[in-house]
């Protein structure tokens, strides 16, 4: 018979040694279960914190995306206005240069 299957020398159930072993075992099991329960609670708390942080970050992304869109629109409008005004300003500048030459 393998050693793990062999019957170990166990004290009688009425003995002090047996009661002490049972008491130590019961305390160890209680401690282990409490530790396991605490770890599960800690994990759940961390999950909740991460969910809240994720929601905050998603809201921030949404806000920044809107801001980016507004800024892009402003930039494109400004660039379009500059492009429209480049030709007339160049024409005016050229005309002014001719007027200055003629005035001298």
MOPAC internal coordinates of N, CA, C and O (Angstrom, degrees):
PM7 1SCF
backbone

  N    0.0000 0     0.00 0     0.00 0    0    0    0
  C    1.4481 1     0.00 0     0.00 0    1    0    0
  C    1.5311 1   109.09 1     0.00 0    2    1    0
  O    1.2310 1   119.73 1   -45.44 1    3    2    1
  N    1.3442 1   118.12 1   134.56 1    3    2    1
  C    1.4688 1   119.94 1   178.83 1    5    3    2
  C    1.5224 1   110.74 1   -63.93 1    6    5    3
  O    1.2310 1   120.62 1   -26.57 1    7    6    5
  N    1.3211 1   116.43 1   153.43 1    7    6    5
  C    1.4762 1   119.81 1  -177.71 1    9    7    6
  C    1.5281 1   113.09 1   -57.59 1   10    9    7
  O    1.2310 1   120.12 1   145.67 1   11   10    9
  N    1.3229 1   117.38 1   -34.33 1   11   10    9
  C    1.4665 1   119.26 1  -178.97 1   13   11   10
  C    1.5315 1   111.58 1   -68.40 1   14   13   11
  O    1.2310 1   120.63 1   153.98 1   15   14   13
  N    1.3339 1   116.40 1   -26.02 1   15   14   13
  C    1.4641 1   120.67 1  -179.16 1   17   15   14
  C    1.5280 1   112.19 1   -92.04 1   18   17   15
  O    1.2310 1   121.42 1   165.09 1   19   18   17
  N    1.3037 1   114.89 1   -14.91 1   19   18   17
  C    1.4641 1   118.31 1  -178.65 1   21   19   18
  C    1.5200 1   109.69 1   -68.00 1   22   21   19
  O    1.2310 1   120.70 1   -36.15 1   23   22   21
  N    1.2927 1   116.27 1   143.85 1   23   22   21
  C    1.4596 1   121.19 1  -179.73 1   25   23   22
  C    1.5147 1   108.78 1   -72.74 1   26   25   23
  O    1.2310 1   121.08 1   -57.42 1   27   26   25
  N    1.3230 1   115.55 1   122.58 1   27   26   25
  C    1.4580 1   120.28 1  -179.35 1   29   27   26
  C    1.5151 1   108.86 1   -82.28 1   30   29   27
  O    1.2310 1   121.83 1   -21.96 1   31   30   29
  N    1.2731 1   114.10 1   158.04 1   31   30   29
  C    1.4527 1   119.63 1   178.35 1   33   31   30
  C    1.5184 1   107.85 1   -75.04 1   34   33   31
  O    1.2310 1   120.45 1   -73.93 1   35   34   33
  N    1.3244 1   116.75 1   106.07 1   35   34   33
  C    1.4619 1   120.69 1  -179.78 1   37   35   34
  C    1.5139 1   108.99 1  -109.00 1   38   37   35
  O    1.2310 1   121.34 1   -38.35 1   39   38   37
  N    1.3075 1   115.04 1   141.65 1   39   38   37
  C    1.4621 1   118.11 1   179.30 1   41   39   38
  C    1.5274 1   110.78 1   -68.91 1   42   41   39
  O    1.2310 1   120.66 1   -19.78 1   43   42   41
  N    1.2667 1   116.34 1   160.22 1   43   42   41
  C    1.4724 1   122.35 1   178.76 1   45   43   42
  C    1.5218 1   109.23 1   -63.85 1   46   45   43
  O    1.2310 1   120.80 1   -32.22 1   47   46   45
  N    1.3130 1   116.08 1   147.78 1   47   46   45
  C    1.4597 1   120.24 1  -177.19 1   49   47   46
  C    1.5180 1   112.80 1   -65.23 1   50   49   47
  O    1.2310 1   119.81 1   160.32 1   51   50   49
  N    1.2824 1   117.97 1   -19.68 1   51   50   49
  C    1.4678 1   120.94 1  -179.95 1   53   51   50
  C    1.5258 1   112.06 1   -88.39 1   54   53   51
  O    1.2310 1   120.01 1   171.19 1   55   54   53
  N    1.3391 1   117.59 1    -8.81 1   55   54   53
  C    1.4667 1   119.82 1  -172.65 1   57   55   54
  C    1.5237 1   112.19 1   -79.84 1   58   57   55
  O    1.2310 1   121.33 1   -20.76 1   59   58   57
  N    1.3217 1   115.06 1   159.24 1   59   58   57
  C    1.4658 1   122.08 1   177.49 1   61   59   58
  C    1.5313 1   110.49 1   -66.08 1   62   61   59
  O    1.2310 1   121.09 1   141.54 1   63   62   61
  N    1.3171 1   115.52 1   -38.46 1   63   62   61
  C    1.4651 1   119.89 1  -179.80 1   65   63   62
  C    1.5280 1   110.59 1   -60.19 1   66   65   63
  O    1.2310 1   120.59 1   136.10 1   67   66   65
  N    1.3325 1   116.49 1   -43.90 1   67   66   65
  C    1.4637 1   120.89 1   179.13 1   69   67   66
  C    1.5300 1   110.77 1   -61.90 1   70   69   67
  O    1.2310 1   120.91 1   134.18 1   71   70   69
  N    1.3284 1   115.87 1   -45.82 1   71   70   69
  C    1.4763 1   119.46 1   179.90 1   73   71   70
  C    1.5228 1   111.01 1   -63.02 1   74   73   71
  O    1.2310 1   119.78 1   141.71 1   75   74   73
  N    1.3047 1   118.02 1   -38.29 1   75   74   73
  C    1.4665 1   121.08 1   178.98 1   77   75   74
  C    1.5316 1   110.78 1   -65.86 1   78   77   75
  O    1.2310 1   120.83 1   137.22 1   79   78   77
  N    1.3231 1   116.02 1   -42.78 1   79   78   77
  C    1.4684 1   119.94 1   177.91 1   81   79   78
  C    1.5298 1   110.67 1   -62.56 1   82   81   79
  O    1.2310 1   120.95 1   135.72 1   83   82   81
  N    1.3231 1   115.78 1   -44.28 1   83   82   81
  C    1.4713 1   119.63 1   179.65 1   85   83   82
  C    1.5318 1   110.48 1   -62.93 1   86   85   83
  O    1.2310 1   121.01 1   138.38 1   87   86   85
  N    1.3169 1   115.68 1   -41.62 1   87   86   85
  C    1.4712 1   119.69 1  -179.86 1   89   87   86
  C    1.5314 1   110.18 1   -64.03 1   90   89   87
  O    1.2310 1   119.84 1   134.43 1   91   90   89
  N    1.3282 1   117.92 1   -45.57 1   91   90   89
  C    1.4626 1   121.60 1   178.41 1   93   91   90
  C    1.5270 1   110.62 1   -61.48 1   94   93   91
  O    1.2310 1   121.34 1   137.21 1   95   94   93
  N    1.3403 1   115.03 1   -42.79 1   95   94   93
  C    1.4639 1   119.59 1   179.19 1   97   95   94
  C    1.5320 1   110.99 1   -63.67 1   98   97   95
  O    1.2310 1   120.54 1   135.48 1   99   98   97
  N    1.3206 1   116.57 1   -44.52 1   99   98   97
  C    1.4668 1   120.26 1   179.52 1  101   99   98
  C    1.5312 1   111.01 1   -61.19 1  102  101   99
  O    1.2310 1   120.17 1   139.48 1  103  102  101
  N    1.3268 1   117.29 1   -40.52 1  103  102  101
  C    1.4675 1   120.82 1   177.72 1  105  103  102
  C    1.5279 1   111.01 1   -65.29 1  106  105  103
  O    1.2310 1   121.05 1   138.95 1  107  106  105
  N    1.3470 1   115.59 1   -41.05 1  107  106  105
  C    1.4671 1   119.88 1   179.72 1  109  107  106
  C    1.5351 1   110.70 1   -64.04 1  110  109  107
  O    1.2310 1   120.83 1   137.92 1  111  110  109
  N    1.3260 1   116.02 1   -42.08 1  111  110  109
  C    1.4650 1   120.26 1   179.04 1  113  111  110
  C    1.5283 1   110.22 1   -65.38 1  114  113  111
  O    1.2310 1   120.91 1   137.30 1  115  114  113
  N    1.3211 1   115.86 1   -42.70 1  115  114  113
  C    1.4747 1   120.16 1   179.03 1  117  115  114
  C    1.5301 1   110.35 1   -61.55 1  118  117  115
  O    1.2310 1   120.85 1   135.16 1  119  118  117
  N    1.3410 1   115.98 1   -44.84 1  119  118  117
  C    1.4651 1   121.14 1   179.86 1  121  119  118
  C    1.5301 1   110.42 1   -63.05 1  122  121  119
  O    1.2310 1   120.55 1   137.24 1  123  122  121
  N    1.3180 1   116.56 1   -42.76 1  123  122  121
  C    1.4609 1   121.54 1  -179.81 1  125  123  122
  C    1.5372 1   111.08 1   -63.23 1  126  125  123
  O    1.2310 1   120.71 1   136.69 1  127  126  125
  N    1.3155 1   116.24 1   -43.31 1  127  126  125
  C    1.4722 1   120.32 1   179.47 1  129  127  126
  C    1.5331 1   111.44 1   -66.26 1  130  129  127
  O    1.2310 1   120.78 1   140.20 1  131  130  129
  N    1.3374 1   116.11 1   -39.80 1  131  130  129
  C    1.4631 1   119.75 1   177.89 1  133  131  130
  C    1.5320 1   110.80 1   -64.26 1  134  133  131
  O    1.2310 1   121.18 1   137.68 1  135  134  133
  N    1.3360 1   115.35 1   -42.32 1  135  134  133
  C    1.4583 1   120.15 1   179.36 1  137  135  134
  C    1.5284 1   110.50 1   -63.44 1  138  137  135
  O    1.2310 1   120.53 1   137.77 1  139  138  137
  N    1.3093 1   116.58 1   -42.23 1  139  138  137
  C    1.4608 1   121.53 1   178.56 1  141  139  138
  C    1.5258 1   110.85 1   -63.90 1  142  141  139
  O    1.2310 1   120.40 1   136.72 1  143  142  141
  N    1.3189 1   116.85 1   -43.28 1  143  142  141
  C    1.4586 1   121.83 1   179.24 1  145  143  142
  C    1.5336 1   110.55 1   -63.91 1  146  145  143
  O    1.2310 1   120.26 1   137.61 1  147  146  145
  N    1.3389 1   117.10 1   -42.39 1  147  146  145
  C    1.4637 1   121.72 1   179.01 1  149  147  146
  C    1.5251 1   110.52 1   -63.37 1  150  149  147
  O    1.2310 1   120.95 1   138.35 1  151  150  149
  N    1.3226 1   115.78 1   -41.65 1  151  150  149
  C    1.4631 1   119.85 1   179.48 1  153  151  150
  C    1.5304 1   110.42 1   -63.12 1  154  153  151
  O    1.2310 1   119.89 1   138.75 1  155  154  153
  N    1.3106 1   117.82 1   -41.25 1  155  154  153
  C    1.4672 1   121.93 1   178.04 1  157  155  154
  C    1.5297 1   110.35 1   -64.32 1  158  157  155
  O    1.2310 1   120.37 1   138.95 1  159  158  157
  N    1.3361 1   116.90 1   -41.05 1  159  158  157
  C    1.4755 1   120.07 1   178.29 1  161  159  158
  C    1.5259 1   110.68 1   -65.30 1  162  161  159
  O    1.2310 1   120.29 1   137.52 1  163  162  161
  N    1.3236 1   117.06 1   -42.48 1  163  162  161
  C    1.4645 1   121.12 1   178.51 1  165  163  162
  C    1.5226 1   110.96 1   -61.72 1  166  165  163
  O    1.2310 1   121.02 1   137.68 1  167  166  165
  N    1.3249 1   115.65 1   -42.32 1  167  166  165
  C    1.4630 1   120.31 1   179.34 1  169  167  166
  C    1.5291 1   110.50 1   -63.95 1  170  169  167
  O    1.2310 1   120.13 1   136.84 1  171  170  169
  N    1.3258 1   117.36 1   -43.16 1  171  170  169
  C    1.4567 1   121.04 1   179.49 1  173  171  170
  C    1.5300 1   111.11 1   -64.22 1  174  173  171
  O    1.2310 1   120.84 1   140.01 1  175  174  173
  N    1.3262 1   116.00 1   -39.99 1  175  174  173
  C    1.4675 1   120.13 1   177.93 1  177  175  174
  C    1.5300 1   109.89 1   -62.75 1  178  177  175
  O    1.2310 1   120.52 1   137.11 1  179  178  177
  N    1.3142 1   116.60 1   -42.89 1  179  178  177
  C    1.4744 1   120.47 1   179.06 1  181  179  178
  C    1.5236 1   110.53 1   -63.79 1  182  181  179
  O    1.2310 1   120.22 1   139.75 1  183  182  181
  N    1.3198 1   117.19 1   -40.25 1  183  182  181
  C    1.4674 1   121.40 1   177.58 1  185  183  182
  C    1.5296 1   109.59 1   -60.09 1  186  185  183
  O    1.2310 1   120.44 1   134.60 1  187  186  185
  N    1.3339 1   116.77 1   -45.40 1  187  186  185
  C    1.4667 1   120.62 1   179.70 1  189  187  186
  C    1.5240 1   111.56 1   -62.79 1  190  189  187
  O    1.2310 1   120.64 1   137.89 1  191  190  189
  N    1.3421 1   116.37 1   -42.11 1  191  190  189
  C    1.4602 1   120.29 1   178.29 1  193  191  190
  C    1.5270 1   110.94 1   -62.28 1  194  193  191
  O    1.2310 1   120.69 1   136.86 1  195  194  193
  N    1.3242 1   116.30 1   -43.14 1  195  194  193
  C    1.4659 1   120.22 1  -179.66 1  197  195  194
  C    1.5263 1   111.49 1   -66.75 1  198  197  195
  O    1.2310 1   120.32 1   144.06 1  199  198  197
  N    1.3354 1   116.99 1   -35.94 1  199  198  197
  C    1.4657 1   120.03 1   176.73 1  201  199  198
  C    1.5223 1   110.59 1   -63.71 1  202  201  199
  O    1.2310 1   120.68 1   136.20 1  203  202  201
  N    1.3288 1   116.30 1   -43.80 1  203  202  201
  C    1.4680 1   120.17 1   178.90 1  205  203  202
  C    1.5252 1   111.02 1   -63.61 1  206  205  203
  O    1.2310 1   120.81 1   136.89 1  207  206  205
  N    1.3234 1   116.05 1   -43.11 1  207  206  205
  C    1.4627 1   119.86 1   179.11 1  209  207  206
  C    1.5302 1   110.03 1   -63.62 1  210  209  207
  O    1.2310 1   120.73 1   139.67 1  211  210  209
  N    1.3055 1   116.21 1   -40.33 1  211  210  209
  C    1.4586 1   120.94 1   178.94 1  213  211  210
  C    1.5333 1   110.56 1   -61.93 1  214  213  211
  O    1.2310 1   120.20 1   137.43 1  215  214  213
  N    1.3288 1   117.22 1   -42.57 1  215  214  213
  C    1.4625 1   120.71 1   178.27 1  217  215  214
  C    1.5275 1   110.89 1   -62.61 1  218  217  215
  O    1.2310 1   120.81 1   137.07 1  219  218  217
  N    1.3457 1   116.06 1   -42.93 1  219  218  217
  C    1.4714 1   119.88 1   178.00 1  221  219  218
  C    1.5252 1   110.85 1   -61.46 1  222  221  219
  O    1.2310 1   120.88 1   136.49 1  223  222  221
  N    1.3311 1   115.92 1   -43.51 1  223  222  221
  C    1.4583 1   119.68 1  -179.26 1  225  223  222
  C    1.5252 1   111.84 1   -67.28 1  226  225  223
  O    1.2310 1   120.44 1   142.11 1  227  226  225
  N    1.3246 1   116.77 1   -37.89 1  227  226  225
  C    1.4659 1   120.06 1   176.82 1  229  227  226
  C    1.5326 1   110.51 1   -62.69 1  230  229  227
  O    1.2310 1   120.67 1   138.50 1  231  230  229
  N    1.3287 1   116.32 1   -41.50 1  231  230  229
  C    1.4677 1   120.20 1   177.99 1  233  231  230
  C    1.5252 1   110.38 1   -64.40 1  234  233  231
  O    1.2310 1   120.29 1   140.10 1  235  234  233
  N    1.3203 1   117.05 1   -39.90 1  235  234  233
  C    1.4593 1   121.15 1   178.92 1  237  235  234
  C    1.5248 1   110.44 1   -64.80 1  238  237  235
  O    1.2310 1   120.53 1   138.19 1  239  238  237
  N    1.3251 1   116.59 1   -41.81 1  239  238  237
  C    1.4680 1   120.84 1   177.25 1  241  239  238
  C    1.5151 1   110.16 1   -59.19 1  242  241  239
  O    1.2310 1   120.91 1   134.98 1  243  242  241
  N    1.3297 1   115.87 1   -45.02 1  243  242  241
  C    1.4624 1   120.69 1  -179.76 1  245  243  242
  C    1.5323 1   110.44 1   -60.53 1  246  245  243
  O    1.2310 1   120.55 1   133.72 1  247  246  245
  N    1.3199 1   116.56 1   -46.28 1  247  246  245
  C    1.4670 1   121.76 1  -179.99 1  249  247  246
  C    1.5256 1   111.05 1   -63.05 1  250  249  247
  O    1.2310 1   120.44 1   134.13 1  251  250  249
  N    1.3321 1   116.76 1   -45.87 1  251  250  249
  C    1.4583 1   120.25 1  -179.60 1  253  251  250
  C    1.5246 1   111.79 1   -66.85 1  254  253  251
  O    1.2310 1   120.35 1   146.20 1  255  254  253
  N    1.3105 1   116.93 1   -33.80 1  255  254  253
  C    1.4646 1   120.05 1   176.99 1  257  255  254
  C    1.5239 1   110.80 1   -65.66 1  258  257  255
  O    1.2310 1   120.55 1   138.73 1  259  258  257
  N    1.3351 1   116.56 1   -41.27 1  259  258  257
  C    1.4659 1   120.10 1   176.73 1  261  259  258
  C    1.5247 1   110.65 1   -63.30 1  262  261  259
  O    1.2310 1   121.17 1   136.38 1  263  262  261
  N    1.3379 1   115.36 1   -43.62 1  263  262  261
  C    1.4657 1   120.01 1   179.41 1  265  263  262
  C    1.5231 1   110.28 1   -62.07 1  266  265  263
  O    1.2310 1   119.98 1   137.17 1  267  266  265
  N    1.3188 1   117.65 1   -42.83 1  267  266  265
  C    1.4565 1   121.88 1   178.05 1  269  267  266
  C    1.5224 1   110.64 1   -60.44 1  270  269  267
  O    1.2310 1   120.83 1   136.66 1  271  270  269
  N    1.3096 1   116.02 1   -43.34 1  271  270  269
  C    1.4587 1   120.31 1   179.98 1  273  271  270
  C    1.5250 1   111.03 1   -61.79 1  274  273  271
  O    1.2310 1   120.34 1   135.37 1  275  274  273
  N    1.3272 1   116.96 1   -44.63 1  275  274  273
  C    1.4650 1   121.02 1   178.67 1  277  275  274
  C    1.5239 1   110.33 1   -61.93 1  278  277  275
  O    1.2310 1   120.56 1   134.97 1  279  278  277
  N    1.3237 1   116.54 1   -45.03 1  279  278  277
  C    1.4645 1   120.37 1  -179.33 1  281  279  278
  C    1.5292 1   111.72 1   -65.54 1  282  281  279
  O    1.2310 1   120.42 1   141.98 1  283  282  281
  N    1.3201 1   116.81 1   -38.02 1  283  282  281
  C    1.4715 1   119.91 1   176.53 1  285  283  282
  C    1.5228 1   110.04 1   -61.99 1  286  285  283
  O    1.2310 1   120.92 1   134.16 1  287  286  285
  N    1.3372 1   115.84 1   -45.84 1  287  286  285
  C    1.4702 1   119.98 1   179.42 1  289  287  286
  C    1.5160 1   111.17 1   -60.06 1  290  289  287
  O    1.2310 1   120.61 1   136.02 1  291  290  289
  N    1.3400 1   116.44 1   -43.98 1  291  290  289
  C    1.4673 1   120.07 1   178.20 1  293  291  290
  C    1.5258 1   111.18 1   -62.07 1  294  293  291
  O    1.2310 1   120.83 1   136.46 1  295  294  293
  N    1.3139 1   116.02 1   -43.54 1  295  294  293
  C    1.4559 1   120.55 1   179.65 1  297  295  294
  C    1.5235 1   110.89 1   -62.26 1  298  297  295
  O    1.2310 1   120.75 1   133.00 1  299  298  297
  N    1.3260 1   116.17 1   -47.00 1  299  298  297
  C    1.4679 1   119.58 1  -179.19 1  301  299  298
  C    1.5238 1   111.19 1   -63.99 1  302  301  299
  O    1.2310 1   120.42 1   140.97 1  303  302  301
  N    1.3320 1   116.81 1   -39.03 1  303  302  301
  C    1.4616 1   120.08 1   177.90 1  305  303  302
  C    1.5248 1   110.06 1   -64.27 1  306  305  303
  O    1.2310 1   120.92 1   136.32 1  307  306  305
  N    1.3201 1   115.84 1   -43.68 1  307  306  305
  C    1.4600 1   120.24 1   179.47 1  309  307  306
  C    1.5378 1   110.57 1   -63.98 1  310  309  307
  O    1.2310 1   120.47 1   136.05 1  311  310  309
  N    1.3295 1   116.70 1   -43.95 1  311  310  309
  C    1.4639 1   120.80 1   179.07 1  313  311  310
  C    1.5183 1   110.56 1   -63.30 1  314  313  311
  O    1.2310 1   120.29 1   140.40 1  315  314  313
  N    1.3075 1   117.06 1   -39.60 1  315  314  313
  C    1.4645 1   121.49 1   178.41 1  317  315  314
  C    1.5307 1   110.17 1   -64.28 1  318  317  315
  O    1.2310 1   120.65 1   136.30 1  319  318  317
  N    1.3267 1   116.36 1   -43.70 1  319  318  317
  C    1.4637 1   120.33 1   178.07 1  321  319  318
  C    1.5221 1   111.26 1   -63.19 1  322  321  319
  O    1.2310 1   120.07 1   140.12 1  323  322  321
  N    1.3218 1   117.48 1   -39.88 1  323  322  321
  C    1.4573 1   120.82 1   177.76 1  325  323  322
  C    1.5219 1   110.79 1   -63.45 1  326  325  323
  O    1.2310 1   120.92 1   137.21 1  327  326  325
  N    1.3264 1   115.85 1   -42.79 1  327  326  325
  C    1.4609 1   120.14 1   179.88 1  329  327  326
  C    1.5236 1   110.73 1   -63.51 1  330  329  327
  O    1.2310 1   120.38 1   140.67 1  331  330  329
  N    1.3161 1   116.89 1   -39.33 1  331  330  329
  C    1.4682 1   120.53 1   178.50 1  333  331  330
  C    1.5179 1   111.15 1   -67.27 1  334  333  331
  O    1.2310 1   120.19 1   144.39 1  335  334  333
  N    1.3103 1   117.25 1   -35.61 1  335  334  333
  C    1.4551 1   121.45 1  -175.55 1  337  335  334
  C    1.5296 1   113.19 1   -87.33 1  338  337  335
  O    1.2310 1   119.23 1   168.49 1  339  338  337
  N    1.3160 1   119.07 1   -11.51 1  339  338  337
  C    1.4603 1   121.25 1  -178.27 1  341  339  338
  C    1.5210 1   110.44 1   -65.34 1  342  341  339
  O    1.2310 1   119.96 1   133.52 1  343  342  341
  N    1.3016 1   117.68 1   -46.48 1  343  342  341
  C    1.4673 1   121.00 1  -176.88 1  345  343  342
  C    1.5255 1   111.79 1   -65.76 1  346  345  343
  O    1.2310 1   118.77 1   130.77 1  347  346  345
  N    1.3270 1   119.94 1   -49.23 1  347  346  345
  C    1.4712 1   118.58 1   179.20 1  349  347  346
  C    1.5273 1   111.95 1   -64.61 1  350  349  347
  O    1.2310 1   119.42 1   143.45 1  351  350  349
  N    1.3095 1   118.71 1   -36.55 1  351  350  349
  C    1.4613 1   120.27 1  -179.91 1  353  351  350
  C    1.5236 1   110.33 1   -67.34 1  354  353  351
  O    1.2310 1   120.14 1   139.64 1  355  354  353
  N    1.3251 1   117.34 1   -40.36 1  355  354  353
  C    1.4569 1   120.21 1   178.34 1  357  355  354
  C    1.5184 1   110.04 1   -64.01 1  358  357  355
  O    1.2310 1   120.00 1   140.61 1  359  358  357
  N    1.3221 1   117.60 1   -39.39 1  359  358  357
  C    1.4586 1   122.40 1   178.44 1  361  359  358
  C    1.5194 1   109.62 1   -65.32 1  362  361  359
  O    1.2310 1   120.46 1   135.78 1  363  362  361
  N    1.3345 1   116.74 1   -44.22 1  363  362  361
  C    1.4663 1   120.59 1   179.35 1  365  363  362
  C    1.5154 1   110.19 1   -63.72 1  366  365  363
  O    1.2310 1   119.99 1   138.98 1  367  366  365
  N    1.3087 1   117.63 1   -41.02 1  367  366  365
  C    1.4579 1   121.83 1  -178.63 1  369  367  366
  C    1.5252 1   109.53 1   -65.05 1  370  369  367
  O    1.2310 1   121.16 1   136.64 1  371  370  369
  N    1.3135 1   115.38 1   -43.36 1  371  370  369
  C    1.4697 1   119.54 1   179.56 1  373  371  370
  C    1.5252 1   110.02 1   -63.61 1  374  373  371
  O    1.2310 1   119.98 1   139.29 1  375  374  373
  N    1.3183 1   117.64 1   -40.71 1  375  374  373
  C    1.4623 1   122.98 1   179.11 1  377  375  374
  C    1.5082 1   109.86 1   -64.72 1  378  377  375
  O    1.2310 1   120.87 1   136.70 1  379  378  377
  N    1.3325 1   115.94 1   -43.30 1  379  378  377
  C    1.4480 1   120.25 1   179.82 1  381  379  378
  C    1.5240 1   110.51 1   -62.89 1  382  381  379
  O    1.2310 1   120.54 1   141.29 1  383  382  381
  N    1.3197 1   116.58 1   -38.71 1  383  382  381
  C    1.4537 1   120.80 1   178.74 1  385  383  382
  C    1.5313 1   110.93 1   -63.36 1  386  385  383
  O    1.2310 1   120.55 1   141.54 1  387  386  385
  N    1.3336 1   116.55 1   -38.46 1  387  386  385
  C    1.4558 1   120.88 1   178.51 1  389  387  386
  C    1.5151 1   109.75 1   -69.22 1  390  389  387
  O    1.2310 1   120.41 1   140.55 1  391  390  389
  N    1.3472 1   116.82 1   -39.45 1  391  390  389
  C    1.4498 1   120.07 1   179.51 1  393  391  390
  C    1.5137 1   110.94 1   -64.94 1  394  393  391
  O    1.2310 1   120.14 1   140.50 1  395  394  393
  N    1.3030 1   117.33 1   -39.50 1  395  394  393
  C    1.4566 1   121.26 1   178.48 1  397  395  394
  C    1.5373 1   110.22 1   -65.17 1  398  397  395
  O    1.2310 1   119.71 1   141.86 1  399  398  397
  N    1.3147 1   118.15 1   -38.14 1  399  398  397
  C    1.4525 1   121.98 1   179.24 1  401  399  398
  C    1.5071 1   109.85 1   -68.02 1  402  401  399
  O    1.2310 1   120.54 1   138.96 1  403  402  401
  N    1.3150 1   116.58 1   -41.04 1  403  402  401
  C    1.4605 1   121.20 1  -179.58 1  405  403  402
  C    1.5210 1   111.23 1   -69.13 1  406  405  403
  O    1.2310 1   120.29 1   147.52 1  407  406  405
  N    1.3197 1   117.05 1   -32.48 1  407  406  405
  C    1.4501 1   120.77 1  -177.68 1  409  407  406
  C    1.5110 1   111.69 1   -71.36 1  410  409  407
  O    1.2310 1   120.07 1   153.98 1  411  410  409
  N    1.2976 1   117.47 1   -26.02 1  411  410  409
  C    1.4645 1   119.54 1  -176.08 1  413  411  410
  C    1.4412 1   110.26 1   -80.03 1  414  413  411
  O    1.2310 1   120.10 1   180.00 1  415  414  413

